[in-house]
Amino acid sequence: MQTEKVQWEAVSSAYDRLTESERQEKPEALIPTLASIISEEAESLVSLEKITAYTERLGSTLATSSTGHAFFNGKHFDVDDVSASTL
């Protein structure tokens, strides 16, 4: 597939190189195919239990900030009226 703006062969080749590198570092990693991502058919590869455990480790649950959380350049912020207005 190729469009005027995106050269899908180049995208596919780059994705394959990146995923191969990831597989070498983490053989157990679950990596979706590019086709499944593009077609929006990619299944969730991470269980909700793992996501919940991760948010609890970060302290970014609704219990710790009922108005939500934001991450900018990896830094965690509780979202409140002040922080939301400065965004």
Secondary structure as GFF3:
##gff-version 3
##sequence-region A 1 87
A	DSSP	alpha_helix	8	25	.	.	.	ID=ss1
A	DSSP	alpha_helix	34	38	.	.	.	ID=ss2
A	DSSP	alpha_helix	48	58	.	.	.	ID=ss3
A	DSSP	beta_strand	69	72	.	.	.	ID=ss4
A	DSSP	beta_strand	75	78	.	.	.	ID=ss5
A	DSSP	alpha_helix	81	86	.	.	.	ID=ss6
###
